[in-house]
Amino acid sequence: MSSRDISVSVCISAYNHVDFIEEALNSVLDQECDFGYEIILSNDKSTDQTHEVITKIIDNHPLGKKIRYFNQEENLGINGNLIFTLEQATGKYIALLEGDDYWLDNNKLQKQFDFLEAHPDYTLCTAAYRTVTLDHQQFDRKLGGDVKDFTYTFDTIKGFSPNYLNMFFTRQSLEVEKLKKFVYSGDNVIFLMCLSKGKIYFSNEILAFRRTHANSAWTAKSEIERKRMGVEQLIGLYKFPEFRSTIRSSLFYISLDLLCSGQHNGKLIWRSFKLIRKPNEFIYFARVLLSNLHRVYV
């Protein structure tokens, strides 16, 4: 299949996913589509047998040739590995998946492809998913009530749910060079980047399964590390004028969360102060500062 026949590029990042990568790949290879798609799989120098599992699938699966496999000689990191896969994409659309998650619906790609084809004013669609906690309790991450879907617009967004494993977006709305300016890019940055160019559709239908395990890149991090990553991501977004009004409030509150978590320095306090726009935000800032004054240093 030539690049001209590819409508969708499925970008998969893998690292030490020996126990999960087969299920992830099979969930993509089992997709029922009336269009051509490719799988761009980058193994970020895993230290387990992830490579051996991948090559076995490529050699033995009837659709194994759909997989464009890159076995990295150097570890690129989460952000670098994601960007690498995006740079290889040739399709009109891009779908994201990590090597330890998988799709539940064999029509997942077709549903999202059909939606964006029928709605050119939308740049991205995503959906609800099922997940499991570390103590093996399953639950669904979806909108409450009888809501079937939701549309985000750049001017009215009040919080968002990117859901990396369900993200499906137009390649032309992506600015890879801008992604490289972020310490952490990931789903939030791609989501807002696409949102600045069109509307985003969220389906409340469960289309995928997200694993939560002790060795995952996100779960293995402490709560403070996660908040710090979130702050770095938002700081990167705030450098671009088109994103500021959307993420200002989130950056203000997550910076104060770090302050409450013991991450005290003058830059953090000054940044939070400069982000204040409303009286209730000033009151909240003062309360947090006073309650942590004994631990603050400049």
BATI-580884 format. One record per residue (C-alpha): residue number from 1; residue in one letter; x, y, z. Coordinates in steps of 0.5 Angstrom, whole numbers, plus 500, padded with zeros to 3 digits. Layout:
+------+-------+-----+-----+-----+
| doba | tilum |   X |   Y |   Z |
+------+-------+-----+-----+-----+
|  NUM |     a |   X |   Y |   Z |
...
+------+-------+-----+-----+-----+
END
This chain:
+------+-------+-----+-----+-----+
| doba | tilum |   X |   Y |   Z |
+------+-------+-----+-----+-----+
|    1 |     m | 500 | 500 | 500 |
|    2 |     s | 503 | 507 | 498 |
|    3 |     s | 503 | 513 | 502 |
|    4 |     r | 497 | 516 | 497 |
|    5 |     d | 493 | 510 | 500 |
|    6 |     i | 494 | 512 | 507 |
|    7 |     s | 488 | 516 | 510 |
|    8 |     v | 490 | 514 | 518 |
|    9 |     s | 496 | 514 | 521 |
|   10 |     v | 496 | 510 | 528 |
|   11 |     c | 502 | 513 | 532 |
|   12 |     i | 504 | 508 | 538 |
|   13 |     s | 509 | 509 | 543 |
|   14 |     a | 512 | 503 | 546 |
|   15 |     y | 517 | 502 | 552 |
|   16 |     n | 518 | 496 | 556 |
|   17 |     h | 511 | 494 | 554 |
|   18 |     v | 512 | 486 | 553 |
|   19 |     d | 506 | 484 | 557 |
|   20 |     f | 501 | 489 | 553 |
|   21 |     i | 504 | 491 | 546 |
|   22 |     e | 501 | 485 | 543 |
|   23 |     e | 494 | 486 | 545 |
|   24 |     a | 495 | 494 | 543 |
|   25 |     l | 497 | 492 | 536 |
|   26 |     n | 492 | 487 | 535 |
|   27 |     s | 486 | 492 | 537 |
|   28 |     v | 489 | 496 | 532 |
|   29 |     l | 490 | 490 | 527 |
|   30 |     d | 483 | 488 | 528 |
|   31 |     q | 480 | 495 | 526 |
|   32 |     e | 474 | 494 | 520 |
|   33 |     c | 475 | 500 | 516 |
|   34 |     d | 473 | 502 | 509 |
|   35 |     f | 480 | 506 | 508 |
|   36 |     g | 487 | 505 | 508 |
|   37 |     y | 491 | 506 | 515 |
|   38 |     e | 498 | 505 | 517 |
|   39 |     i | 501 | 503 | 524 |
|   40 |     i | 507 | 507 | 526 |
|   41 |     l | 510 | 504 | 532 |
|   42 |     s | 516 | 506 | 536 |
|   43 |     n | 520 | 502 | 541 |
|   44 |     d | 524 | 507 | 545 |
|   45 |     k | 529 | 502 | 547 |
|   46 |     s | 526 | 498 | 551 |
|   47 |     t | 530 | 494 | 556 |
|   48 |     d | 525 | 488 | 556 |
|   49 |     q | 523 | 483 | 550 |
|   50 |     t | 518 | 488 | 547 |
|   51 |     h | 522 | 488 | 541 |
|   52 |     e | 522 | 481 | 540 |
|   53 |     v | 514 | 481 | 541 |
|   54 |     i | 513 | 486 | 536 |
|   55 |     t | 517 | 483 | 531 |
|   56 |     k | 514 | 476 | 532 |
|   57 |     i | 507 | 480 | 530 |
|   58 |     i | 510 | 483 | 524 |
|   59 |     d | 512 | 477 | 521 |
|   60 |     n | 506 | 472 | 523 |
|   61 |     h | 500 | 477 | 523 |
|   62 |     p | 496 | 477 | 516 |
|   63 |     l | 496 | 485 | 517 |
|   64 |     g | 503 | 485 | 520 |
|   65 |     k | 506 | 489 | 514 |
|   66 |     k | 501 | 495 | 516 |
|   67 |     i | 506 | 496 | 522 |
|   68 |     r | 512 | 501 | 520 |
|   69 |     y | 517 | 499 | 526 |
|   70 |     f | 522 | 503 | 529 |
|   71 |     n | 527 | 500 | 534 |
|   72 |     q | 530 | 506 | 537 |
|   73 |     e | 538 | 505 | 539 |
|   74 |     e | 537 | 511 | 544 |
|   75 |     n | 532 | 513 | 549 |
|   76 |     l | 528 | 519 | 546 |
|   77 |     g | 523 | 519 | 552 |
|   78 |     i | 516 | 520 | 553 |
|   79 |     n | 516 | 527 | 549 |
|   80 |     g | 521 | 525 | 544 |
|   81 |     n | 518 | 518 | 542 |
|   82 |     l | 511 | 521 | 541 |
|   83 |     i | 514 | 527 | 537 |
|   84 |     f | 518 | 522 | 533 |
|   85 |     t | 512 | 518 | 531 |
|   86 |     l | 508 | 524 | 529 |
|   87 |     e | 513 | 526 | 524 |
|   88 |     q | 513 | 519 | 520 |
|   89 |     a | 505 | 520 | 519 |
|   90 |     t | 503 | 520 | 512 |
|   91 |     g | 495 | 520 | 513 |
|   92 |     k | 490 | 525 | 513 |
|   93 |     y | 488 | 523 | 520 |
|   94 |     i | 492 | 521 | 526 |
|   95 |     a | 490 | 517 | 532 |
|   96 |     l | 494 | 516 | 538 |
|   97 |     l | 495 | 510 | 542 |
|   98 |     e | 500 | 507 | 548 |
|   99 |     g | 503 | 500 | 548 |
|  100 |     d | 500 | 499 | 554 |
|  101 |     d | 493 | 501 | 552 |
|  102 |     y | 488 | 498 | 547 |
|  103 |     w | 482 | 499 | 543 |
|  104 |     l | 475 | 496 | 545 |
|  105 |     d | 471 | 497 | 539 |
|  106 |     n | 473 | 494 | 532 |
|  107 |     n | 470 | 500 | 529 |
|  108 |     k | 473 | 505 | 533 |
|  109 |     l | 477 | 508 | 527 |
|  110 |     q | 471 | 508 | 522 |
|  111 |     k | 467 | 512 | 527 |
|  112 |     q | 472 | 517 | 528 |
|  113 |     f | 474 | 518 | 521 |
|  114 |     d | 467 | 518 | 519 |
|  115 |     f | 465 | 524 | 524 |
|  116 |     l | 471 | 528 | 522 |
|  117 |     e | 470 | 527 | 514 |
|  118 |     a | 462 | 529 | 515 |
|  119 |     h | 464 | 535 | 520 |
|  120 |     p | 470 | 539 | 517 |
|  121 |     d | 469 | 545 | 522 |
|  122 |     y | 472 | 540 | 527 |
|  123 |     t | 479 | 538 | 528 |
|  124 |     l | 479 | 532 | 533 |
|  125 |     c | 475 | 527 | 536 |
|  126 |     t | 476 | 523 | 542 |
|  127 |     a | 471 | 519 | 547 |
|  128 |     a | 470 | 516 | 554 |
|  129 |     y | 474 | 510 | 556 |
|  130 |     r | 474 | 504 | 561 |
|  131 |     t | 480 | 504 | 566 |
|  132 |     v | 483 | 500 | 572 |
|  133 |     t | 486 | 502 | 578 |
|  134 |     l | 492 | 499 | 582 |
|  135 |     d | 487 | 495 | 586 |
|  136 |     h | 484 | 492 | 580 |
|  137 |     q | 477 | 496 | 580 |
|  138 |     q | 475 | 497 | 574 |
|  139 |     f | 471 | 504 | 572 |
|  140 |     d | 469 | 508 | 566 |
|  141 |     r | 471 | 515 | 565 |
|  142 |     k | 465 | 518 | 562 |
|  143 |     l | 461 | 524 | 562 |
|  144 |     g | 455 | 523 | 567 |
|  145 |     g | 448 | 523 | 566 |
|  146 |     d | 445 | 521 | 560 |
|  147 |     v | 450 | 526 | 556 |
|  148 |     k | 451 | 522 | 549 |
|  149 |     d | 456 | 527 | 547 |
|  150 |     f | 460 | 534 | 548 |
|  151 |     t | 463 | 539 | 543 |
|  152 |     y | 469 | 544 | 545 |
|  153 |     t | 470 | 550 | 542 |
|  154 |     f | 476 | 555 | 543 |
|  155 |     d | 472 | 560 | 546 |
|  156 |     t | 468 | 557 | 551 |
|  157 |     i | 472 | 551 | 554 |
|  158 |     k | 472 | 550 | 561 |
|  159 |     g | 476 | 544 | 562 |
|  160 |     f | 477 | 538 | 557 |
|  161 |     s | 478 | 531 | 557 |
|  162 |     p | 483 | 529 | 552 |
|  163 |     n | 484 | 522 | 553 |
|  164 |     y | 490 | 520 | 549 |
|  165 |     l | 488 | 513 | 547 |
|  166 |     n | 482 | 516 | 544 |
|  167 |     m | 485 | 522 | 540 |
|  168 |     f | 484 | 522 | 533 |
|  169 |     f | 485 | 529 | 529 |
|  170 |     t | 487 | 532 | 523 |
|  171 |     r | 494 | 532 | 521 |
|  172 |     q | 494 | 539 | 518 |
|  173 |     s | 492 | 542 | 525 |
|  174 |     l | 498 | 539 | 528 |
|  175 |     e | 504 | 543 | 529 |
|  176 |     v | 510 | 539 | 530 |
|  177 |     e | 515 | 544 | 531 |
|  178 |     k | 511 | 547 | 536 |
|  179 |     l | 511 | 541 | 540 |
|  180 |     k | 518 | 541 | 540 |
|  181 |     k | 518 | 547 | 544 |
|  182 |     f | 515 | 543 | 550 |
|  183 |     v | 518 | 539 | 556 |
|  184 |     y | 512 | 535 | 556 |
|  185 |     s | 507 | 536 | 550 |
|  186 |     g | 503 | 530 | 550 |
|  187 |     d | 495 | 530 | 549 |
|  188 |     n | 493 | 536 | 553 |
|  189 |     v | 498 | 540 | 548 |
|  190 |     i | 495 | 537 | 542 |
|  191 |     f | 488 | 538 | 544 |
|  192 |     l | 489 | 545 | 545 |
|  193 |     m | 493 | 546 | 539 |
|  194 |     c | 487 | 542 | 535 |
|  195 |     l | 482 | 546 | 538 |
|  196 |     s | 485 | 553 | 536 |
|  197 |     k | 484 | 551 | 529 |
|  198 |     g | 477 | 548 | 530 |
|  199 |     k | 472 | 545 | 534 |
|  200 |     i | 473 | 538 | 538 |
|  201 |     y | 468 | 533 | 539 |
|  202 |     f | 467 | 528 | 545 |
|  203 |     s | 463 | 522 | 545 |
|  204 |     n | 461 | 519 | 551 |
|  205 |     e | 461 | 512 | 548 |
|  206 |     i | 467 | 507 | 551 |
|  207 |     l | 472 | 506 | 545 |
|  208 |     a | 478 | 504 | 549 |
|  209 |     f | 481 | 501 | 555 |
|  210 |     r | 487 | 505 | 559 |
|  211 |     r | 491 | 500 | 563 |
|  212 |     t | 494 | 503 | 570 |
|  213 |     h | 500 | 499 | 573 |
|  214 |     a | 506 | 500 | 577 |
|  215 |     n | 511 | 501 | 571 |
|  216 |     s | 507 | 505 | 567 |
|  217 |     a | 510 | 512 | 565 |
|  218 |     w | 505 | 516 | 569 |
|  219 |     t | 503 | 511 | 574 |
|  220 |     a | 510 | 510 | 577 |
|  221 |     k | 511 | 518 | 578 |
|  222 |     s | 509 | 521 | 585 |
|  223 |     e | 503 | 526 | 585 |
|  224 |     i | 508 | 532 | 586 |
|  225 |     e | 512 | 529 | 579 |
|  226 |     r | 505 | 529 | 576 |
|  227 |     k | 503 | 536 | 578 |
|  228 |     r | 510 | 539 | 576 |
|  229 |     m | 509 | 536 | 569 |
|  230 |     g | 502 | 539 | 569 |
|  231 |     v | 505 | 546 | 570 |
|  232 |     e | 511 | 545 | 565 |
|  233 |     q | 506 | 543 | 560 |
|  234 |     l | 502 | 549 | 562 |
|  235 |     i | 507 | 554 | 562 |
|  236 |     g | 509 | 552 | 555 |
|  237 |     l | 502 | 553 | 553 |
|  238 |     y | 502 | 560 | 556 |
|  239 |     k | 508 | 562 | 552 |
|  240 |     f | 503 | 562 | 546 |
|  241 |     p | 498 | 568 | 546 |
|  242 |     e | 493 | 564 | 543 |
|  243 |     f | 493 | 559 | 549 |
|  244 |     r | 493 | 564 | 554 |
|  245 |     s | 486 | 565 | 556 |
|  246 |     t | 484 | 558 | 556 |
|  247 |     i | 489 | 555 | 560 |
|  248 |     r | 491 | 561 | 565 |
|  249 |     s | 486 | 559 | 570 |
|  250 |     s | 489 | 552 | 570 |
|  251 |     l | 496 | 554 | 571 |
|  252 |     f | 494 | 559 | 577 |
|  253 |     y | 491 | 553 | 581 |
|  254 |     i | 496 | 548 | 579 |
|  255 |     s | 501 | 552 | 581 |
|  256 |     l | 498 | 553 | 588 |
|  257 |     d | 497 | 546 | 588 |
|  258 |     l | 505 | 545 | 588 |
|  259 |     l | 506 | 551 | 593 |
|  260 |     c | 501 | 547 | 598 |
|  261 |     s | 505 | 540 | 596 |
|  262 |     g | 512 | 543 | 599 |
|  263 |     q | 515 | 546 | 592 |
|  264 |     h | 516 | 553 | 595 |
|  265 |     n | 520 | 558 | 591 |
|  266 |     g | 519 | 565 | 589 |
|  267 |     k | 518 | 564 | 582 |
|  268 |     l | 512 | 559 | 583 |
|  269 |     i | 509 | 565 | 588 |
|  270 |     w | 510 | 570 | 583 |
|  271 |     r | 508 | 566 | 577 |
|  272 |     s | 501 | 565 | 581 |
|  273 |     f | 500 | 572 | 583 |
|  274 |     k | 501 | 575 | 576 |
|  275 |     l | 496 | 570 | 574 |
|  276 |     i | 490 | 573 | 578 |
|  277 |     r | 485 | 576 | 575 |
|  278 |     k | 479 | 575 | 579 |
|  279 |     p | 478 | 577 | 587 |
|  280 |     n | 476 | 570 | 589 |
|  281 |     e | 483 | 568 | 586 |
|  282 |     f | 486 | 573 | 590 |
|  283 |     i | 483 | 571 | 596 |
|  284 |     y | 485 | 564 | 595 |
|  285 |     f | 492 | 566 | 593 |
|  286 |     a | 493 | 569 | 600 |
|  287 |     r | 490 | 564 | 604 |
|  288 |     v | 494 | 559 | 601 |
|  289 |     l | 500 | 563 | 602 |
|  290 |     l | 499 | 565 | 609 |
|  291 |     s | 498 | 557 | 610 |
|  292 |     n | 504 | 555 | 607 |
|  293 |     l | 508 | 562 | 610 |
|  294 |     h | 512 | 558 | 615 |
|  295 |     r | 515 | 553 | 609 |
|  296 |     v | 516 | 559 | 604 |
|  297 |     y | 523 | 561 | 601 |
|  298 |     v | 525 | 565 | 596 |
+------+-------+-----+-----+-----+
END
